[in-house]
Amino acid sequence: MKKIITMALAGAALFGSSATTVQAGTYNPKNTTSFNINRRNYVAKGKIYKLHLPAAGRLVTNGNVTLKNSMEWTCIPYGKDKNTYYLRKGTYYLTSSKNISVKTTYTRLTKIRKNLETYVETKKNNDNSSLKARKIEIGQDIKAMGEIYDYDSVDYYTFTIDSPQMVTMRMTNNPIYQLGKGNIFSKMNVIMFSENNPVGGSTMLYPESFEINGNKIASQSWYLSKGNYTFSVNTRGLYNFQLTAVPDTRVVPADTEIESLQNTKDGVVANLRDARHAKTYELAWREKGSKAAPFTSSSNTTEVSTTPATRYIDKNDRKIPVSIGKKLINGQSYYFVARGVSNPDYIRYGNPEKDNYFGAWSNSVEHTYYAPSDATPGAVDLTTAKADSTYHNIHVAWNKIASAQSYRIAYRQKGTNKWYYEVTDQATNAITGITRNRNYEVKLQALNGEKTGPWSAIKTIFVK
């Protein structure tokens, strides 16, 4: 297995994660009276009536009543007469401030949801992860429901703009329950991400979180470069929104490009084209063939290095060390991209600091890193090459030699001509992605800069 490159983004959004779960219902008042839905019931002042909805639905009453769920959260009524509720399945408790005759009309949401959702969400056809984000258009009116069903979670949407734009979201939040009493679901939370990095990874955009508390209408703008964007909506209840966009480049950095990549003993130095409005430049890279998250580094000049370093950011009045960069593996190929950032103090660290606006990522550049060296490495022996019957791969190991900066493993199925290669700076490796019940040939050589040592003797391994 190739050495995996990983990067921890503290506080980064969890694509595909479920919404917050809460403790099971605890409100279960005694001496309740059964209330029959779809029938007329006499309700006495101050008395508690218990009703059950077998599925998520719309409940319409003809009287002034109060509904609470099993967590004792007060349900919010909608409509001109404030007598319409959109509720999850479960048990509810009804009271009135006066003696009244109450009739309710209950309709399952599955019968009317086409009028409530632009994209009808089902258990099989849902948008609960960024991989299932709904493709929407600028200017499109979207109606939706959040967490009305047991299988429903955070909703994801994606859109594209072909030039720098100020994108504004105007949104109405209609939560099921009132604020207070420990209710965590009356707050709508919207998080915008950039999905434009050609080497993978996403960036949470400023503002880090667009929140609406309770039943309100609100709007928020983002300054975005051209590209693809995804945002999540986390709420419980009905909501609707529309995105609008107008050209605005006041704070969005212009495009940059990688003009050259220079190898050093610690990594690579990238020289970038100057970009208008950019106060910082970010370089991102990932090992060729790897699906791991990319590494990033930043600089206040157009010269950005992969050299490992530690910078400090102020977070809650504390200076937090942030490791940036990572020493590259000699002989390994990488993909590099870069972009401009408006904030001169920017460091990628989970939730971005205030007022980070990003330019578009540059074109991807493939580059093989060779540390400067003129010495040819010596021979290295492949001491171990055996099949791992548990993981069905080949485990290889050797003793490091002083004249080598890294090692290249070559393998092929016996009887074929094509060799496959992996590079590592460790003294062990796992060769994966192979076919079982086959014989394989493996050999090894040392690397020092671009200089290569002799190949070791070939070992043959049978993989069960």
Salt bridges, closest charged atoms under 4 A:
GLU117 OE1 - ARG113 NE 2.97
ASP127 OD2 - ARG134 NE 3.22
GLU147 OE1 - ARG236 NH2 3.05
ASP150 OD1 - ARG88 NH2 3.37
ASP150 OD2 - LYS89 NZ 3.43
GLU211 OE1 - LYS187 NZ 3.78
ASP248 OD2 - ARG250 NH2 2.87
ASP255 OD2 - LYS226 NZ 3.26
ASP266 OD2 - LYS265 NZ 3.00
GLU282 OE1 - ARG339 NE 2.87
GLU282 OE2 - ARG348 NE 3.01
ASP314 OD1 - LYS319 NZ 3.14
GLU353 OE2 - LYS315 NZ 3.36
GLU366 OE2 - LYS288 NZ 2.93
ASP425 OD1 - LYS3 NZ 3.61
GLU441 OE1 - ARG412 NE 2.88
